[in-house]
Amino acid sequence: MGLAILGDLMLGRHQAPLINEHGIEGILGDIKETLGKRKIIANLECPLIKVSKTKKKESSFSKLYGSEILAKQLSNYGFEALSLANNHIFDFGNRGLINTQKILNQNSIKFFGAGLNKAASITPAVLEVDKYTIAFLGFSFSNPAQEKKSGVAYLYDDTVNTAIKKVKSEVDFLIVMPHSGIELYQYPLKRDQKIYRRMIELGADLVVGSQSHCIQAMEIYRKKTIYYGIGDLLFDHFHRDTKLDFTSNKSHSKKFCIEPSFSLMQHSLIILIDIIAGKLVVKHETVKNKDGHNPKVLTQKNKELWMNKFGTLNYNLKNSNSIEKERIAIEKKLLVDLKSRRVI
């Protein structure tokens, strides 16, 4: 029995009717054979709340949430741990976080990456595979937790150093799942690449990123794998409203002059992890989700075509001067944008 890390899960908005009709088991039925009996982990890109209690004034297209009744379905499917370290877990404030953690606990799903204080946010989820302990930590860029204030484990201060050093000393393996980056851009920010590499230097055995809504490049650093972004497994990309949101004046594509490619959103990676001879062995499969449900593993022909594209991404990250200049320019624009909004 091994592990599988899936792309982001967004269980509400236009995704909700499909889930209500087919259930988690039905929607994810076509990848079940690939997953086998592995323990499943993912980033939960929405709080789980009682939908009937959501007031109209609280609801908006940019606020994400899923029904709390889905926790049982996630558990039955095989999800054993979920990252809450993202920019949407507090869309309904502390109420959303507390209810999410309560309902996950009730359904024996562990969680990590956010909490009612800083200590809770960096408390890992620990799973056991073949008598080895594997810990999971999550970090993100928004709503940083403080000593006496709820939030996510923050990516851009010494929280990363402190948490990784402590947790690594207590387990056999450590997997870190950071949530950051530019939407619909297939390369990591320079600052994120530096931090993710630092995670490996501090002791992480694998880094699996999210936030970009598409597959980003990966690299091998100090003989360990860094996936900068594995894309979305379930999200309502297929809907017109979502596409308009990703091209609005507030979108990353407008702010950073990125030509949005909605076909990129249809692909994500499944990270398959085994422990062989006491070592973490990592591989991946590519899946396509065209219409919001029934993601499918690519056929051999399409897999070869995609892997050629993926190989080019990885090569460009390491060797392309033009991509390097592009990444630097985007990061400069990002810093200007953050300062204008007084985020930094």
C-alpha positions as CSV (number, residue, x, y, z in Angstrom):
1,M,0.0,0.0,0.0
2,G,1.4,3.4,-1.0
3,L,0.2,7.0,-1.3
4,A,-1.4,9.1,-4.0
5,I,-1.5,12.9,-4.0
6,L,-4.2,14.3,-6.3
7,G,-4.7,17.8,-7.7
8,D,-6.9,20.4,-6.1
9,L,-10.4,19.7,-5.0
10,M,-13.1,22.4,-5.4
11,L,-16.4,20.8,-4.5
12,G,-18.8,23.7,-4.8
13,R,-20.2,26.3,-7.2
14,H,-20.9,24.7,-10.7
15,Q,-19.2,21.5,-9.6
16,A,-21.8,20.9,-6.9
17,P,-24.7,19.7,-9.2
18,L,-22.3,17.1,-10.8
19,I,-21.2,15.8,-7.4
20,N,-24.8,15.7,-6.2
21,E,-25.8,13.6,-9.3
22,H,-22.8,11.2,-9.5
23,G,-21.2,11.3,-6.0
24,I,-17.5,11.3,-5.4
25,E,-17.3,7.6,-6.2
26,G,-18.9,8.2,-9.6
27,I,-17.0,11.3,-10.5
28,L,-13.6,9.8,-9.7
29,G,-14.5,6.3,-10.8
30,D,-12.3,6.2,-13.8
31,I,-9.1,6.8,-11.9
32,K,-9.8,4.3,-9.1
33,E,-7.9,1.5,-10.8
34,T,-4.8,3.7,-11.0
35,L,-5.1,4.6,-7.4
36,G,-5.7,1.1,-6.2
37,K,-5.7,0.8,-2.4
38,R,-3.4,3.8,-1.9
39,K,-4.0,6.3,0.8
40,I,-5.1,9.5,-0.9
41,I,-4.1,13.1,-0.1
42,A,-5.1,16.3,-1.8
43,N,-5.5,20.1,-1.3
44,L,-9.1,20.9,-0.3
45,E,-9.7,24.3,-2.1
46,C,-12.8,25.1,-0.1
47,P,-14.2,24.9,3.4
48,L,-16.9,22.3,4.0
49,I,-20.0,23.9,5.6
50,K,-23.8,23.4,6.0
51,V,-25.0,24.7,2.7
52,S,-28.5,25.5,4.0
53,K,-26.9,27.9,6.5
54,T,-25.0,29.9,3.9
55,K,-26.6,33.3,3.7
56,K,-27.0,35.0,0.3
57,K,-25.1,38.1,1.5
58,E,-22.1,35.7,2.3
59,S,-22.2,34.1,-1.0
60,S,-20.3,35.3,-4.1
61,F,-18.6,33.7,-7.1
62,S,-15.1,34.2,-5.6
63,K,-16.1,32.5,-2.3
64,L,-15.7,28.8,-2.5
65,Y,-17.4,26.2,-0.4
66,G,-18.5,22.6,-0.5
67,S,-21.2,20.7,1.4
68,E,-20.1,19.1,4.6
69,I,-22.0,15.9,3.7
70,L,-19.2,15.2,1.1
71,A,-16.7,14.4,3.9
72,K,-18.1,11.0,4.3
73,Q,-17.9,10.3,0.5
74,L,-14.3,11.5,0.5
75,S,-13.5,9.1,3.3
76,N,-15.3,6.2,1.7
77,Y,-13.3,6.8,-1.5
78,G,-10.0,6.6,0.3
79,F,-9.0,10.2,1.2
80,E,-7.0,10.0,4.4
81,A,-5.5,13.6,4.7
82,L,-6.3,17.0,3.2
83,S,-4.3,20.2,3.1
84,L,-6.1,23.3,4.2
85,A,-3.2,25.6,3.4
86,N,-4.7,27.7,0.6
87,N,-6.3,31.0,-0.1
88,H,-9.9,29.8,0.1
89,I,-10.1,27.9,3.4
90,F,-11.1,31.1,5.2
91,D,-13.7,32.2,2.6
92,F,-16.3,31.8,5.4
93,G,-14.0,32.8,8.2
94,N,-13.3,30.9,11.4
95,R,-16.8,29.3,11.1
96,G,-15.8,27.6,7.8
97,L,-12.4,26.4,9.1
98,I,-13.8,25.1,12.4
99,N,-16.7,23.3,10.7
100,T,-14.3,21.8,8.1
101,Q,-12.0,20.4,10.7
102,K,-14.9,19.1,12.8
103,I,-16.5,17.3,9.9
104,L,-13.2,15.8,8.7
105,N,-12.4,14.6,12.2
106,Q,-15.8,12.9,12.3
107,N,-15.0,11.1,9.1
108,S,-11.5,10.0,10.1
109,I,-9.8,12.3,7.5
110,K,-6.7,14.1,8.8
111,F,-5.9,17.7,7.9
112,F,-2.9,20.0,8.0
113,G,-1.8,23.5,7.0
114,A,-4.3,25.7,8.8
115,G,-5.6,26.1,12.4
116,L,-6.9,28.3,15.1
117,N,-3.4,29.4,16.0
118,K,0.2,29.1,14.6
119,A,1.0,26.0,16.5
120,A,-2.1,24.2,15.1
121,S,-1.3,25.4,11.5
122,I,2.1,23.6,11.6
123,T,0.8,20.5,13.2
124,P,1.4,17.7,10.6
125,A,-0.9,15.0,9.5
126,V,1.0,11.7,9.9
127,L,0.1,8.5,8.0
128,E,1.7,5.1,8.2
129,V,2.7,3.1,5.2
130,D,4.4,-0.3,5.6
131,K,5.4,0.6,9.2
132,Y,7.0,3.9,8.0
133,T,5.7,7.2,9.3
134,I,5.1,9.9,6.6
135,A,4.2,13.5,7.7
136,F,2.5,16.2,5.7
137,L,2.9,19.9,6.1
138,G,1.2,22.6,4.1
139,F,2.0,26.3,3.6
140,S,0.4,29.2,1.7
141,F,0.7,32.9,1.0
142,S,-2.5,34.3,2.6
143,N,-4.1,34.6,6.0
144,P,-1.0,33.8,8.0
145,A,-1.6,32.2,11.4
146,Q,-0.3,33.9,14.5
147,E,0.4,32.8,18.0
148,K,-3.2,33.6,19.1
149,K,-4.9,34.0,15.7
150,S,-6.3,31.5,13.2
151,G,-4.8,31.2,9.8
152,V,-2.7,29.1,7.5
153,A,0.9,28.1,7.9
154,Y,2.7,31.0,6.2
155,L,5.0,30.4,3.3
156,Y,7.1,33.6,3.5
157,D,8.6,33.8,6.9
158,D,10.6,31.5,9.2
159,T,7.5,29.3,9.8
160,V,8.8,27.0,7.0
161,N,12.2,26.5,8.6
162,T,10.8,25.9,12.1
163,A,8.1,23.5,11.1
164,I,10.2,21.3,8.7
165,K,13.1,21.0,11.1
166,K,10.9,19.9,14.0
167,V,8.7,17.5,12.1
168,K,11.4,15.9,10.1
169,S,13.1,14.8,13.3
170,E,10.0,13.0,14.4
171,V,9.1,10.9,11.3
172,D,10.7,8.7,8.7
173,F,9.6,10.8,5.7
174,L,8.3,14.3,5.2
175,I,6.1,15.6,2.3
176,V,5.5,19.3,2.0
177,M,2.5,20.7,0.0
178,P,2.9,24.5,-0.6
179,H,0.2,26.5,-2.2
180,S,1.5,29.5,-4.2
181,G,2.2,30.8,-7.7
182,I,0.7,32.5,-10.7
183,E,-2.6,31.2,-12.1
184,L,-2.3,29.6,-15.6
185,Y,1.4,30.1,-15.7
186,Q,3.5,26.9,-16.1
187,Y,6.6,28.0,-14.3
188,P,7.2,28.8,-10.6
189,L,7.9,32.3,-9.3
190,K,11.7,32.7,-8.6
191,R,11.0,33.3,-4.9
192,D,8.9,30.1,-4.7
193,Q,11.6,28.1,-6.4
194,K,14.1,29.3,-3.9
195,I,11.8,28.4,-0.9
196,Y,10.8,25.0,-2.3
197,R,14.4,24.1,-2.8
198,R,15.1,25.3,0.8
199,M,12.4,22.8,1.9
200,I,14.4,20.0,0.4
201,E,17.6,21.4,2.1
202,L,15.8,21.4,5.4
203,G,14.8,17.7,5.1
204,A,11.7,17.4,3.0
205,D,11.7,14.2,0.9
206,L,9.1,15.5,-1.6
207,V,7.5,18.8,-2.5
208,V,4.1,18.9,-4.3
209,G,2.8,22.4,-5.1
210,S,-0.6,23.7,-6.1
211,Q,-2.4,27.0,-6.8
212,S,-1.6,27.5,-10.5
213,H,-4.7,25.7,-11.9
214,C,-2.4,24.0,-14.4
215,I,0.5,21.6,-14.4
216,Q,3.8,23.5,-13.8
217,A,7.3,22.4,-14.4
218,M,9.1,20.0,-12.0
219,E,12.7,19.4,-11.2
220,I,15.0,17.1,-9.3
221,Y,16.9,18.9,-6.6
222,R,19.5,17.2,-4.5
223,K,18.0,13.9,-5.7
224,K,14.6,14.8,-4.4
225,T,11.5,15.7,-6.6
226,I,9.8,19.1,-6.6
227,Y,6.5,19.4,-8.4
228,Y,5.8,23.1,-8.6
229,G,2.2,22.7,-9.5
230,I,0.1,19.5,-10.2
231,G,-3.1,21.2,-11.4
232,D,-6.7,20.8,-10.4
233,L,-8.4,17.4,-10.2
234,L,-11.9,18.8,-9.6
235,F,-12.8,22.4,-10.5
236,D,-15.6,24.1,-12.5
237,H,-13.3,25.2,-15.3
238,F,-15.8,24.0,-17.9
239,H,-18.3,26.7,-17.0
240,R,-18.6,30.1,-18.7
241,D,-18.6,32.0,-15.4
242,T,-15.3,30.5,-14.4
243,K,-13.7,31.3,-17.7
244,L,-14.8,34.9,-17.4
245,D,-13.4,35.1,-13.9
246,F,-10.0,33.9,-15.1
247,T,-9.9,36.7,-17.8
248,S,-11.3,39.5,-15.7
249,N,-9.3,42.7,-15.0
250,K,-8.4,41.2,-11.5
251,S,-7.1,38.0,-12.9
252,H,-3.5,37.0,-13.1
253,S,-3.7,36.7,-16.9
254,K,-4.6,40.4,-17.1
255,K,-2.2,41.6,-14.4
256,F,0.8,39.7,-15.7
257,C,0.0,39.6,-19.5
258,I,-0.4,35.8,-19.6
259,E,-2.5,34.4,-22.5
260,P,-4.9,32.1,-20.7
261,S,-5.2,28.6,-22.1
262,F,-8.2,26.8,-20.7
263,S,-7.0,23.5,-22.1
264,L,-4.2,23.7,-19.5
265,M,-6.8,23.6,-16.8
266,Q,-8.0,20.2,-18.0
267,H,-4.9,18.4,-17.0
268,S,-3.5,17.4,-13.6
269,L,-1.0,15.0,-12.2
270,I,-1.5,12.1,-9.8
271,I,1.6,11.6,-7.7
272,L,2.1,7.9,-6.9
273,I,4.4,7.2,-3.9
274,D,5.8,3.9,-2.7
275,I,8.4,2.9,-0.2
276,I,10.9,0.5,-1.6
277,A,14.0,-0.7,0.3
278,G,13.4,2.1,2.8
279,K,13.4,4.8,0.2
280,L,10.6,7.0,-1.1
281,V,9.9,6.2,-4.8
282,V,7.9,8.8,-6.7
283,K,6.3,8.7,-10.1
284,H,3.3,10.4,-11.7
285,E,0.4,9.8,-14.1
286,T,-1.4,12.6,-16.1
287,V,-5.2,12.8,-16.1
288,K,-7.6,14.9,-18.2
289,N,-10.9,16.3,-16.9
290,K,-12.7,18.0,-19.7
291,D,-16.2,18.5,-18.3
292,G,-15.8,18.7,-14.5
293,H,-16.2,15.1,-13.7
294,N,-14.8,11.7,-14.7
295,P,-11.1,12.6,-14.9
296,K,-9.4,9.9,-16.9
297,V,-5.8,8.8,-17.1
298,L,-4.4,9.6,-20.5
299,T,-4.1,6.9,-23.1
300,Q,-0.6,5.8,-24.1
301,K,-0.6,7.9,-27.2
302,N,-1.8,11.0,-25.5
303,K,0.5,10.3,-22.6
304,E,3.5,10.3,-24.8
305,L,2.4,13.6,-26.4
306,W,1.9,15.2,-23.0
307,M,5.1,13.9,-21.5
308,N,7.0,15.5,-24.4
309,K,5.4,18.8,-23.5
310,F,6.1,18.3,-19.9
311,G,9.7,17.5,-20.7
312,T,10.0,20.8,-22.6
313,L,8.6,22.6,-19.6
314,N,11.2,21.0,-17.3
315,Y,14.0,21.7,-19.7
316,N,13.0,25.4,-20.1
317,L,12.8,25.9,-16.4
318,K,16.5,24.8,-16.1
319,N,17.9,26.2,-19.4
320,S,15.8,28.8,-21.1
321,N,17.1,32.4,-20.8
322,S,13.8,33.8,-22.2
323,I,11.7,31.9,-19.6
324,E,14.1,33.1,-16.9
325,K,13.6,36.8,-18.0
326,E,9.8,36.2,-18.2
327,R,9.7,34.8,-14.7
328,I,11.7,37.7,-13.3
329,A,9.4,40.2,-15.1
330,I,6.3,38.6,-13.7
331,E,7.7,38.6,-10.2
332,K,8.5,42.3,-10.4
333,K,4.9,43.0,-11.6
334,L,3.6,40.8,-8.7
335,L,5.6,42.8,-6.1
336,V,4.3,46.1,-7.5
337,D,0.7,44.8,-7.4
338,L,1.1,43.6,-3.8
339,K,2.5,46.9,-2.7
340,S,-0.3,48.8,-4.4
341,R,-2.8,46.8,-2.5
342,R,-0.7,47.2,0.7
343,V,-0.4,43.4,1.0
344,I,3.4,43.9,1.7
